[in-house]
Amino acid sequence: MIKLQKIIDKNFHDPEYARTVANMKRILEKWILDASFQDAWHRNPEQALKETGLDPDPEAVKLLVDPDEGERIQRAAREGRLKLEDLPESYVLYKAFIREKLDSREEQRAKLCVPDEPCFRAWRARQERRCWLDLGPSATAMVQAALMFELSEGCSVGCPFCGVAAKGLRGIFRYTEEHALLWRDILRRLHALIGDAAGHGTCYYSCEGFDNPDYEKFLADYFAEFGVVPQTTTAASTRNIARTKALLQYGRENYLHIDRFSVLSPAMRDTIFESFSPEELLLVELLPQFPEAPACHMTIAGRNRSEDEEEVGSTIACASGFVVNMQEMSVRLMTPFVSDRAHPTGEWIPEKASFSTAEDLEATIRRMISRYMPECLDLNRLCAASCDFRLEEKEEKVWAHGHGMGIALMDAPVAQEALDRLMTMLREREYTGNDLLSALPEETDICSVILLLENLWEHGLIDQTEG
């Protein structure tokens, strides 16, 4: 009988189990990062695996890399013709680990990143719903972090595909005595304001964590405040191998989580494979971000979006909350958005402001919560479409359709003529809720439209931050 274990768990201590999963993971990494390995596999699977030096089960690998085989297995399992014991053990352990990672991400989104502050919590939930409609299935990968930090201004790496078009490195927030006091005071204040969700963000965003020589010192204070070692995504994992290994070890010893390495070239890939054992990278995702990689996929946003691009792209943003830049002494409210002409980096930023002290930052965030996160829809204020969507009456339901998906908002029918008029006025961003109601066709059921407006509000499709 196959016994499954949770790897992202402080009680996990099974080196052989970890080795089995890590070796399978390394084979899959070779598959997505190295076209020559795929070629070798197609010529002679057993020889290709032998040359990796990992000795995985060829049948298990085949189930993972062959789409037809994978579909056959899944179909047999759905139809009850297959049990776990009928499958290669290493395949089952690896698939269980993938499921565990997805469950961990879902826990972040649905529980750990949810703020205590009630208006902030409700606003974040509205942005989540808007993202599902506007971005489709990709929105499920967004944890919607409530708070993120940047410990430098700009980035030294300059990835040509950078989804947020980070500017060049301009300054670094060093861990001086004065800065350390400010940092710890900010962590305490925002922990009290936002709740434990403040500790489930990152200490990087539009920057490179390893640009800051004191990055690890800031993480130690973060861990002392929240009991969490934040996730790191780095494009500089090979800049200082010893430093990278020490960071990974710190996470394994204090708070298990998934880190990520952006792999920028074949040479970088080879260095990573040579320098880190499969076990060392068990809790690290390798992101194939160079054209030669078989699984290379770069989001159409930021520097990977041309200025004259008409197509709507996606986003790499993963926060609906506040991004604090410690070097610039600034804070911006941000939420993910489709990448378009108005939002080329796939971010909607209602406001960015400066601060001078921890107390000032707290007051600024409280003011932003009050201004941009009202408790309920106010028909006396401006009602504007927050994103590009359309309304449709179909089968006695009102549907909202975005770039990503469509959702049924309510059962009460509203005539298409009224919906079209409503959408025209919402897009013009000039009218209050009462103006909208007054302009509808005379026969329109006003109560149904009020209910519709409230549903649009709850799905983050109405913006009231102007006027």
C-alpha positions, -999 to +999 in steps of 0.1 A: +000+000+000+013+034-009+016+057+021+014+094+012+031+121+033+030+159+034+063+174+025+055+211+032+051+202+069+074+208+099+068+171+109+080+157+077+113+138+082+117+111+055+149+114+034+140+085+011+105+099+004+120+133-003+147+119-026+121+100-046+099+131-051+129+154-057+143+131-084+110+129-102+108+167-100+143+171-114+134+149-144+103+171-151+125+202-148+148+188-174+118+181-196+105+217-194+139+234-195+160+213-219+149+204-255+179+181-258+166+160-230+133+157-247+151+147-279+171+121-261+140+107-244+122+103-277+152+084-292+158+061-262+140+068-229+160+044-208+193+058-220+181+094-215+172+087-179+204+068-172+224+098-183+207+120-157+223+099-129+190+099-110+177+064-118+139+072-118+112+047-128+109+050-166+072+040-165+065+068-139+083+094-160+063+083-191+030+089-173+041+124-165+056+135-199+033+116-223-001+134-225-018+104-240-006+082-212-016+107-186-051+110-200-054+072-201-045+070-165-069+097-154-097+083-174-092+048-159-091+064-124-123+083-130-140+051-142-129+031-112-107+008-133-075+018-115-062+021-080-032+039-066-015+005-060-017-001-098+006+029-105+043+034-101+049+046-065+072+075-076+045+088-099+019+087-071+042+104-046+051+132-071+015+138-081+006+140-044+033+166-039+019+187-067-016+185-052-001+195-018+015+226-034-018+236-050-036+231-017-010+253+000-015+280-025-052+278-021-048+281+017-028+313+011-055+328-011-086+317+009-073+320+045-038+332+053-038+363+031-073+375+042-070+408+062-086+412+096-095+449+089-132+445+077-132+471+049-099+459+035-111+423+037-143+431+017-124+452-009-099+424-014-128+399-019-143+422-045-111+424-064-108+386-063-142+382-080-133+409-106-101+390-114-119+358-119-142+374-144-115+396-161-086+372-161-103+338-162-086+306-148-052+323-144-068+342-115-069+310-094-031+312-092-031+346-075-028+345-037-040+382-036-014+391-009-025+419+014+010+434+020+043+433+001+076+451+006+104+462-017+138+466+000+154+484-030+143+507-057+145+492-091+162+460-102+197+452-114+187+422-135+167+439-162+149+409-176+136+417-211+103+401-203+097+418-169+059+418-164+060+450-143+087+467-163+110+473-133+134+501-138+171+499-133+185+497-097+184+531-082+190+526-045+191+500-017+176+502+017+205+490+039+200+474+073+214+503+094+205+508+130+180+536+120+165+515+092+162+484+114+142+504+140+119+518+113+115+484+096+105+466+129+082+495+138+064+492+104+060+455+108+045+458+142+021+486+132+009+469+100+006+435+118-018+452+143-037+470+115-040+442+089-037+411+111-016+379+104-023+383+067+003+411+068+029+383+073+019+363+042+033+386+015+069+390+003+099+413+008+103+418-030+080+428-058+092+451-086+128+444-076+153+417-070+156+405-034+193+396-037+201+431-048+200+440-011+231+427+007+210+428+039+180+409+025+184+381+050+186+404+080+152+419+070+138+384+066+149+375+101+130+405+115+100+395+094+102+360+108+105+374+144+073+394+139+051+370+120+066+335+125+068+333+087+097+332+063+083+349+032+085+333-002+113+346-025+113+346-063+147+355-077+163+359-111+197+359-095+199+325-079+233+318-095+249+351-086+262+338-053+254+300-049+265+299-013+242+328-004+213+312-023+218+278-005+219+296+029+186+313+021+169+280+012+183+263+043+170+292+065+135+285+051+138+248+056+148+253+092+123+279+102+092+279+080+086+256+050+074+273+019+079+273-019+105+296-034+110+302-071+140+307-094+136+324-128+158+305-152+170+331-178+192+311-202+205+276-210+238+284-192+219+295-161+198+262-162+230+242-164+246+260-135+215+254-114+214+217-122+251+214-114+251+235-082+219+224-065+209+188-057+174+177-064+167+176-027+180+212-023+154+223-049+125+202-037+107+233-024+118+255-053+100+260-086+121+266-116+105+290-141+115+285-177+120+321-190+142+318-220+131+311-256+149+278-260+131+262-231+103+239-243+079+252-216+089+289-219+059+311-214+061+348-208+031+369-197+021+396-222+027+425-198+053+451-189+084+449-211+069+419-228+042+441-242+048+464-272+036+500-269+013+496-299-001+462-286-038+461-291-043+426-276-054+423-240-027+405-220-025+391-185-005+400-154+021+387-130+007+408-101-004+387-072-015+412-046-047+430-038-033+453-011-004+475-003+032+476-017+056+494+005+089+505-010+113+511+019+141+528-001+117+552-018+096+556+013+064+551-007+033+530-005+009+521-033-025+504-033-025+478-061-046+450-075-041+428-106-056+439-139-055+427-175-025+442-194-039+468-218-030+502-231-042+519-198-026+492-176+005+480-195+020+463-165-012+445-155-017+465-124-045+489-112-029+514-088-056+537-074-030+557-055+007+560-046+019+581-017+050+589+003+056+585+040+083+596+064+078+575+095+061+543+106+033+563+121+029+583+089+028+550+069+001+536+091-020+568+088-016+568+050-028+532+047-057+539+070-066+569+048-064+548+017-086+521+033-112+548+041-111+564+007-109+534-016-126+507+004-161+519+013-183+495+031-212+495+006-224+509-027-235+545-025-259+555-052-252+592-045-216+588-056-200+582-090-206+547-104-181+537-131-171+505-147-139+493-130-129+471-160-140+461-195-171+439-193-205+436-208-240+427-195-263+402-212-299+391-205-301+354-213-325+328-201-341+352-176-307+359-160-283+388-161-248+377-171-216+397-168-189+388-194-153+398-190-121+389-209-117+358-188-152+343-181-189+349-177-209+348-145-246+349-138-252+378-115-289+375-107-321+357-117-344+387-120-347+397-157-337+431-169-343+440-206-313+441-228-321+477-238-318+487-202-286+468-197-270+484-228-280+518-216-266+510-181-232+498-196-229+529-218-232+552-188-210+531-166-182+532-192-185+570-195-175+574-158-196+605-153-228+595-135-239+587-100-259+556-092-291+577-091-282+592-125-281+557-139-315+548-125-331+580-138-318+574-173-332+539-178-363+532-200-395+540-183-407+504-180-376+492-163-380+476-128-358+500-108-356+475-078-341+449-101-315+474-114-306+484-079-300+448-070-280+444-102-258+474-093-252+459-059-242+426-075-218+445-098-204+462-068-198+429-049-180+415-079-157+445-081-171+457-113-182+492-101-155+518-090-165+546-067-131+561-060-137+593-080-160+622-072 
